[in-house]
Amino acid sequence: MAIDPTFAVGGPEWQVGLQEAPAAGQEASGRGFGSMLADQIEQLSALQEDAAAASRSLADGTAGDPASIVMAVERARLAMQFASQIRAKAVEATQDIFHTQV
C-alpha cells in the first residue's frame, strides 16, 4: 500500500529527537544513560524557556504569529507531561525493586 503524500507532515515542530544506534562494528561514544538524561533535561528546560519567552512576547504585543506561540506553549506542556510520566514510572519501578523479596 502506497503512502499518500498529502498526509506528509513537516516542520521543526514535528521532529522527534531520536538517537540512532551505532552501526555494527562501531563503538558507542562512551556516553552513558546519565549524560543522555542530562541532555534531555536540558532540552526540556530550553522548551520551557522558549515557551515563556513566546508568552511574554504575546503579552507585550510584540508577537508576530500567535499560532507559533500556541505551538511553542503546547510543545512545552506536552514535553513536561511526558517527563512527568517517565519520572512516575521510574519511581514506581524503583519502589517495585526495593519491595522485591530475595
N, C-alpha and C positions, 0 to 999 in steps of 0.2 A: 504494500500500500504506500503510495507516494505521499509525501508531506506537502500540505498546501502552503505555499509561500505567503499567502495572505495572513497566516497566523504567526509569522515571524515577528518576534519582538526584539528590539534592540535598544541600545542606550545604556549609559552607565548605571542607571537605577535598577537595571535587571541583571547586572553581572553578579555572580556569586564567586567569592574568592576561594576557590578550591585549590588546594596544593596538589601538584602532581607527584605521584610516587616515583622514586628513582627507577630508572630502567635497569634491566638485569645486567649485572656486572658493574654497575655504578654504586659507589658508596654514598650513604646519606651524608649530608653536610655536617653531621655531628650535632645538629640542633635537636634538642630533646623536647619532651612534652611541655616542660616548664617555659621554655622560650617561645614555643608556639602559642601557649596560653597567654603569655605576656603580650605577644604581638596582637592577638585577637582582642585583648582588653584595651590595648592602645587604639585599635581601630574602632571599638565601641565608644571610647572616650571622644575620638575625633568626630564620629557621627553625632554624638550628643552636643559637642561644641558647635558643629555646623548647623544643627537644628536650632540651637539657642541663638546663634548669630542671625540666622534667617528670620526667626521670630522677632528679634529686636528690629531688624530692618523693616519688617511688616508693620510693627508698632510705630516706628519712626516715620513711616510713609515713604521710605526710600526704596522699597521693594519694587522690582521690575515685573516679576511674574508670580502672582500668588499661587499658581498651581505648583510651581517648583518648590515653593516654601512648604506647602502642604505635603508634597512628596518627601522633602527632607525631614520634616517632623514625624511623618508616619514611618519612614525608614528607621529613624532613631527609636521610635516607640517599639516597633517590631523587633529590632535588634536587642533592645533591653529586655523585652519579654522572653526572647529566645535565650539570652544569657541567664535570666532568672530561672527558666525551666531547666537548663543544663545544671545550674547550681543546685536546684532542688533535687534533681536525680542523683547528682554526685553525693550530696549529703545523705540521701536515702540509701545509696549503695554502701557508703561508709558505715552507716549505722547497721545495716544488714551484716556487713563483715564483722563488726565488733560484737554483734549478738550471736554469731555462729559459734556453736559449741564444738570444741575439738576433742 
